[in-house]
Amino acid sequence: MTTNIEIDPTLIQEALTLGEHQTEKIVIEAALQEYSQWRKQLKVLELFGTIDYDPDYDYKQQRQRA
């Protein structure tokens, strides 16, 4: 997909230098991937404390061989 947007050239240059990326496209794709991953992690964190566990569940029993 082609998208034309204005991005601060100083910010792009800083990202190119810090990330050791060769092109602006790679920098932007890496930034979007990191952003998406971060948002997914936030959603997982929101689940903490909302899942009920069975106190009688024996995870060691699953390890035993038949």
KAGI-V538583 format. One record per helix or strand of 3 or more residues. SS is the DSSP state (H for helix, E for strand). FROM is the first residue (numbers start at 1). LEN is the number of residues. If there is no record, write none. Layout:
<<SS/FROM/LEN> <SS/FROM/LEN>>
//
This chain:
<<H/9/11> <H/24/24> <H/59/5>>
//
